[in-house]
């Protein structure tokens, strides 16, 4: 419960201004929550995030407790690889209208469909990040590189 208090929906304001931190920062995944804190820990984290999202969106009809639980279960199993920071980033972005909207009623299918769109964005961000790291490694390796002619000369001099 202490974990859920620290990573309450209010924490979105602290981390969601920096998507890179949300994607690549050192935050536990939903799977990690389940493994370390028990099978319901991920759901205990997700439910307040969903409630906050529904409240923010001003929907007339909110989900019932059973629907929140079911939606949180689906998210915690189908999207178990997401970090808690990424769930918060998703909710933050949903609030901006990036993934659609609720029309009078909070719709769990809109949430899970939107999460799939978010996961595509996430995958693209990871691809860009990995490409930048590869380029950085190549740049670093070129700093110590020698030409073939230099290699031949060093070999001739017995340095290799």
Beta strands, then each sheet from edge to edge (+ up, - down):
end
